[in-house]
């Protein structure tokens, strides 16, 4: 089954087009960047090709050289109330705020490339739901419920 599959080769360079396309689809109200560099900063950088090129290269360097910048090492965990006004421990969720450029770099370099590789080589199992064309996460729940009802 896997004899025709090519080995996965991830690139470590983020192109200007990758940078721009990633930030064009990111909502500005998204919480990010404990350092203060908000998503709006990067969205504004997309308007100038020279600045977008500079940011894409700065995002690529740590992956190419194999190190993590000091900004990328800081994570802030925040507890949010699922139901406003109900601060009960079982109704809280924890989110981790990472630097926006690190988040987007991982999305570009790992998630996109790996996802495309898996789809191209038909490595996504049939039982995988969500994040695929024509598939919804809720379908897994529905299939399980229907299976139990039939049994």
MOFEN-V111240 format. One record per residue. N is the residue number from 0. RES is the residue in three letters. PSI is psi as a letter, one per 40 degrees, with the letter a starting at -180 (999 if undefined). OMEGA is omega in radians with two decimals (none if undefined). D_FIRST is the distance of its C-alpha to the first C-alpha in whole Angstrom. Layout:
N/RES/PSI/OMEGA/D_FIRST, N/RES/PSI/OMEGA/D_FIRST
//
This chain:
0/UNK/d/-3.07/0, 1/UNK/e/-3.08/4, 2/UNK/d/-3.10/6, 3/UNK/e/-3.04/7, 4/UNK/h/3.05/8, 5/UNK/i/3.10/12, 6/UNK/i/-3.12/14, 7/UNK/h/3.09/16, 8/UNK/h/3.13/20, 9/UNK/h/3.04/22, 10/UNK/i/3.14/25, 11/UNK/e/-3.13/29, 12/UNK/h/3.07/31, 13/UNK/h/-3.14/32, 14/UNK/i/3.09/33, 15/UNK/d/3.11/36, 16/UNK/d/3.08/35, 17/UNK/d/-3.13/32, 18/UNK/d/-3.09/35, 19/UNK/d/-3.10/37, 20/UNK/d/-3.13/34, 21/UNK/d/-3.11/34, 22/UNK/d/3.08/37, 23/UNK/d/-3.10/38, 24/UNK/e/3.12/36, 25/UNK/h/-3.14/37, 26/UNK/h/-3.09/40, 27/UNK/d/-3.13/43, 28/UNK/e/3.12/44, 29/UNK/h/3.11/41, 30/UNK/h/-3.11/43, 31/UNK/i/2.95/42, 32/UNK/g/3.05/43, 33/UNK/d/-3.13/45, 34/UNK/e/3.14/47, 35/UNK/e/3.08/48, 36/UNK/g/-3.05/46, 37/UNK/i/3.10/45, 38/UNK/d/3.11/43, 39/UNK/d/3.09/46, 40/UNK/d/-3.10/46, 41/UNK/d/3.08/43, 42/UNK/d/3.09/43, 43/UNK/d/3.12/46, 44/UNK/d/3.13/45, 45/UNK/d/-3.10/42, 46/UNK/d/-3.14/46, 47/UNK/h/-3.09/46, 48/UNK/d/-3.14/44, 49/UNK/d/3.14/45, 50/UNK/d/3.10/45, 51/UNK/d/3.10/42, 52/UNK/d/-3.14/41, 53/UNK/d/3.13/43, 54/UNK/d/-3.13/41, 55/UNK/d/3.11/37, 56/UNK/d/3.13/38, 57/UNK/d/3.09/40, 58/UNK/d/-3.10/37, 59/UNK/d/-3.00/34, 60/UNK/d/-3.14/37, 61/UNK/d/3.12/36, 62/UNK/d/-3.13/32, 63/UNK/d/-3.08/33, 64/UNK/e/3.08/35, 65/UNK/f/3.07/34, 66/UNK/i/3.08/37, 67/UNK/h/3.12/38, 68/UNK/i/3.14/41, 69/UNK/d/3.13/43, 70/UNK/d/-3.09/43, 71/UNK/e/-3.12/39, 72/UNK/e/-3.09/40, 73/UNK/h/3.12/42, 74/UNK/h/3.07/41, 75/UNK/h/3.10/43, 76/UNK/h/-3.09/43, 77/UNK/h/3.06/44, 78/UNK/h/-3.14/45, 79/UNK/i/3.08/45, 80/UNK/h/3.06/47, 81/UNK/d/3.08/45, 82/UNK/h/-3.14/48, 83/UNK/h/-3.13/51, 84/UNK/e/-3.14/54, 85/UNK/g/-3.06/52, 86/UNK/f/3.13/51, 87/UNK/i/-3.01/50, 88/UNK/d/-3.13/48, 89/UNK/e/3.11/45, 90/UNK/f/3.08/45, 91/UNK/i/3.04/45, 92/UNK/i/-3.13/41, 93/UNK/h/3.02/41, 94/UNK/i/3.11/39, 95/UNK/h/3.09/39, 96/UNK/h/3.09/40, 97/UNK/i/3.06/39, 98/UNK/h/-3.09/40, 99/UNK/d/-3.11/39, 100/UNK/d/3.07/38, 101/UNK/d/3.13/35, 102/UNK/d/-3.11/34, 103/UNK/d/3.13/33, 104/UNK/d/3.10/32, 105/UNK/d/3.11/29, 106/UNK/d/-3.10/28, 107/UNK/d/-2.98/28, 108/UNK/d/-3.06/27, 109/UNK/d/-3.02/24, 110/UNK/d/-3.12/24, 111/UNK/d/-3.08/23, 112/UNK/d/-3.13/21, 113/UNK/d/3.11/19, 114/UNK/d/3.12/19, 115/UNK/d/3.13/18, 116/UNK/d/-3.12/15, 117/UNK/d/3.12/13, 118/UNK/d/-3.13/14, 119/UNK/d/-3.10/14, 120/UNK/e/3.11/10, 121/UNK/f/-3.14/10, 122/UNK/e/3.13/10, 123/UNK/h/-3.09/13, 124/UNK/i/-3.14/13, 125/UNK/d/-3.11/15, 126/UNK/e/3.13/17, 127/UNK/h/3.12/18, 128/UNK/i/3.11/22, 129/UNK/i/3.12/24, 130/UNK/f/3.10/24, 131/UNK/i/3.12/21, 132/UNK/h/3.08/23, 133/UNK/e/3.14/24, 134/UNK/i/3.10/24, 135/UNK/i/-3.14/26, 136/UNK/d/-3.08/27, 137/UNK/d/3.14/29, 138/UNK/d/3.12/27, 139/UNK/d/3.12/25, 140/UNK/d/3.14/29, 141/UNK/d/3.12/30, 142/UNK/d/3.13/27, 143/UNK/d/3.14/28, 144/UNK/d/3.13/31, 145/UNK/d/3.10/31, 146/UNK/d/3.11/29, 147/UNK/d/3.10/32, 148/UNK/d/3.13/34, 149/UNK/d/-3.13/33, 150/UNK/999/none/33
//
